Amino acid sequence: MRRINSTIIALLVCGLAYQSTARAQPGNNSLSHLTIYNAGVAEFLEERTIELQTGLNTLEWRSLMPKAYIRTVRVLAASAEVVRQDVTYDGAQVNSERSPVLHLVINNRGATARTRVQVDYLAPNISWQSDYALVLEPTPNGVAPTAATLDAWVSLYNSTGVDLAAGTVDLVAGEIALISDSGSSSRSEYAAQSNISVNASSSYSESDESGGAAYAEVSSLSAFNRFTLGNNLNLNANAPVSRFPVFQHARLAIVQRNIFENAHDAQTLGRGGFILLPRGLEVRLVAKNSANSPLAAGLVTIYQRTGGLSQIVGQDRIPFTPQNAEFSVTQGRSATLFGTRRVLERRVVNYRDQENNSHDKLVTRVEVVLINRGTQASEAFVREDIEKYDDNQWKIIESNVPSETLAANTVQFKVTVPANGKTTVVYTVECE
């Protein structure tokens, strides 16, 4: 056998990478750190303590995930240099596919020593989602809710086909760009625009708010938020969904808003255009996030508590909401407040300016009628879309109710509808 100056040592790391009996043992397939993103991928960090001889050392790393993104692999060896990485696909078979095997050449310029080696990479088929339970406090019949409790849970989805054991599990919430090996962009599905209700003039009582019992630690990670679920968590392949609490029993002050929102050309007309068909107003619950952490985007199920029974009364989605920011959820359509809308007039008017130049302007007159069939007077918000015309310069020139501009082409009217009565809003808008 030819002799060489450097000592080459071949180590077989994690030979039985996915046997459940080896998961909890250091040096087997347990992960030091698992960070799961909302893009269907996760960052896997594995650590091993390996004796490196002086000179070149050859290692086999057989615990990579089945579909690991090889171009994201990063290998760090304390006081040593990684001089080569080769990959073969002759590892454990998972879902009819062979897992990758990482062949490393590490140059140890110092004396023989036990050295910490880290392998870090991205792999797909693992994700997480948040969901919430919003339980409204009981109120007398017909009175809008004013308080609620909020529970937050997270569901982890392990579709890798492999049992996972992680020393620490982090979840990253926020809009983040991740690109797979195929070159296609895999991005978080969080909406950039939050669904926060406008006109947040209602005051909240701080005494009614508390963060509740927290189970996940929250910290910042660059521009994103990181939720640390805990330590020594197992995600088994035969249980692809695992649920963990983030916090529970956070008390919130609630404001109910009844919204009648319309496009500029909406007409609640029936057959032949002569019969006005009332439409139930949208019922939105607005609250401030007074929990001890931001709210990751997720599904919220709304419950109404009556006595000892809580029943589902709606579902919606919560956008990513920082602490002390407001969010709103839609409960459904009102059974007591109804609205009709019709365009009374729409005409283009020609006029001349001070310099005798000819211009056109669009004049639109709209009527909105709100009907209350309940036994309690109710506040309502009429939100109207303004038609874009020419330079999109518009103004309300006539209205029987004060108006408030919400956005570039949205105006709002706040009214009170008496019990068993109705309120009419009539306004005229000029666009040029």
PyMOL commands that set and color helices and strands:
alter all, ss='L'
color gray80, all
select helices_A, chain A and resi 20-22+206-208+271-273
alter helices_A, ss='H'
color red, helices_A
select strands_A, chain A and resi 10-13+31-37+41-52+55-61+69-77+81-88+93-94+97-98+101-108+113-124+126-136+147-158+164-173+177-179+185-187+213-214+217-221+224-235+241-262+279-288+298-306+309-318+326-352+358-372+378-385+394-399+403-407+410-417+422-431
alter strands_A, ss='S'
color yellow, strands_A
deselect
rebuild
show_as cartoon
